[in-house]
């Protein structure tokens, strides 16, 4: 097998892996942001409920 042929095989495979990694990273980042937003919302709700119990009205 010549080196140029081997390069022709490894390059698309590498770029494909890189592409998949980028998509996964992007999806993970979006998921994390959504998760964090949800957590913050829940925290705020909990705080609101707590303050309501402490001083109703």
Backbone as CSV, one residue per row, in Angstrom:
resi,resn,N_x,N_y,N_z,CA_x,CA_y,CA_z,C_x,C_y,C_z
1,UNK,0.848,-1.205,0.000,0.000,0.000,0.000,0.882,1.254,0.000
2,UNK,0.648,2.148,-0.934,1.456,3.366,-1.004,0.991,4.368,0.041
3,UNK,1.892,5.269,0.411,1.585,6.240,1.462,0.464,7.191,1.039
4,UNK,0.420,7.551,-0.246,-0.611,8.476,-0.722,-1.990,7.824,-0.628
5,UNK,-2.049,6.525,-0.924,-3.312,5.801,-0.847,-3.761,5.714,0.601
6,UNK,-2.809,5.469,1.481,-3.121,5.374,2.904,-3.641,6.725,3.413
7,UNK,-3.022,7.800,2.938,-3.461,9.150,3.322,-4.888,9.389,2.844
8,UNK,-5.171,8.931,1.628,-6.502,9.098,1.060,-7.554,8.374,1.883
9,UNK,-7.154,7.295,2.544,-8.096,6.541,3.368,-8.229,7.165,4.755
10,UNK,-7.121,7.594,5.335,-7.158,8.102,6.708,-7.735,9.508,6.804
11,UNK,-7.519,10.334,5.797,-7.990,11.716,5.881,-9.508,11.839,6.011
12,UNK,-10.309,11.215,5.132,-11.759,11.336,5.295,-12.225,10.766,6.635
13,UNK,-11.596,9.676,7.052,-11.944,9.047,8.320,-11.674,10.004,9.472
14,UNK,-10.535,10.673,9.410,-10.164,11.638,10.456,-11.135,12.807,10.475
15,UNK,-11.426,13.358,9.304,-12.321,14.517,9.233,-13.728,14.126,9.664
16,UNK,-14.115,12.877,9.348,-15.429,12.390,9.752,-15.494,12.332,11.272
17,UNK,-14.453,11.800,11.877,-14.384,11.711,13.334,-14.450,13.101,13.944
18,UNK,-13.694,14.018,13.352,-13.649,15.398,13.841,-15.035,16.025,13.755
19,UNK,-15.702,15.774,12.619,-17.045,16.297,12.380,-18.014,15.770,13.435
20,UNK,-17.959,14.462,13.677,-18.823,13.832,14.680,-18.534,14.414,16.058
21,UNK,-17.253,14.583,16.364,-16.852,15.137,17.658,-17.408,16.548,17.834
22,UNK,-17.327,17.350,16.780,-17.819,18.723,16.842,-19.326,18.754,17.080
23,UNK,-20.056,17.893,16.362,-21.515,17.831,16.520,-21.862,17.412,17.941
24,UNK,-21.173,16.377,18.425,-21.427,15.885,19.782,-21.156,16.982,20.795
25,UNK,-20.038,17.681,20.616,-19.658,18.769,21.513,-20.740,19.846,21.514
26,UNK,-21.210,20.180,20.314,-22.238,21.211,20.149,-23.520,20.799,20.869
27,UNK,-23.927,19.546,20.645,-25.149,19.036,21.267,-25.008,18.997,22.776
28,UNK,-23.836,18.558,23.236,-23.586,18.486,24.673,-23.643,19.871,25.295
29,UNK,-23.021,20.837,24.621,-23.015,22.212,25.131,-24.441,22.737,25.237
30,UNK,-25.232,22.502,24.197,-26.626,22.957,24.210,-27.402,22.278,25.324
31,UNK,-27.192,20.981,25.483,-27.870,20.230,26.527,-27.492,20.730,27.898
32,UNK,-26.205,21.025,28.076,-25.719,21.513,29.368,-26.335,22.862,29.688
33,UNK,-26.406,23.740,28.703,-26.982,25.074,28.906,-28.445,24.937,29.312
34,UNK,-29.159,24.063,28.586,-30.575,23.845,28.884,-30.727,23.291,30.294
35,UNK,-29.844,22.362,30.634,-29.882,21.739,31.960,-29.627,22.773,33.049
36,UNK,-28.642,23.627,32.806,-28.305,24.671,33.777,-29.454,25.650,33.933
37,UNK,-30.076,26.023,32.820,-31.214,26.945,32.865,-32.347,26.331,33.677
38,UNK,-32.582,25.043,33.447,-33.643,24.348,34.157,-33.334,24.330,35.646
39,UNK,-32.071,24.047,35.977,-31.655,23.995,37.379,-31.831,25.353,38.037
40,UNK,-31.459,26.409,37.327,-31.594,27.760,37.877,-33.058,28.086,38.097
41,UNK,-33.900,27.704,37.133,-35.335,27.945,37.256,-35.894,27.221,38.470
42,UNK,-35.488,25.967,38.640,-35.969,25.184,39.780,-35.504,25.816,41.072
43,UNK,-34.260,26.266,41.088,-33.714,26.919,42.284,-34.529,28.165,42.616
44,UNK,-34.821,28.973,41.610,-35.594,30.198,41.815,-36.986,29.875,42.335
45,UNK,-37.598,28.833,41.781,-38.928,28.423,42.231,-38.874,27.993,43.684
46,UNK,-37.852,27.203,44.015,-37.683,26.739,45.388,-37.502,27.907,46.341
47,UNK,-36.680,28.870,45.945,-36.444,30.054,46.769,-37.730,30.839,46.944
48,UNK,-38.478,30.966,45.878,-39.742,31.700,45.917,-40.715,31.013,46.878
49,UNK,-40.789,29.696,46.781,-41.674,28.928,47.660,-41.226,29.070,49.099
50,UNK,-39.917,29.003,49.317,-39.372,29.132,50.671,-39.707,30.493,51.259
51,UNK,-39.464,31.545,50.495,-39.735,32.900,50.989,-41.227,33.084,51.245
52,UNK,-42.044,32.409,50.447,-43.496,32.491,50.630,-43.899,31.827,51.949
53,UNK,-43.219,30.715,52.260,-43.506,30.016,53.518,-43.020,30.821,54.716
54,UNK,-41.863,31.468,54.542,-41.280,32.242,55.645,-42.129,33.487,55.910
55,UNK,-42.411,34.252,54.861,-43.257,35.443,55.033,-44.350,35.427,53.976
56,UNK,-45.471,34.766,54.225,-46.545,34.678,53.233,-47.118,36.040,52.885
57,UNK,-47.539,36.169,51.642,-48.074,37.438,51.182,-47.039,38.067,50.316
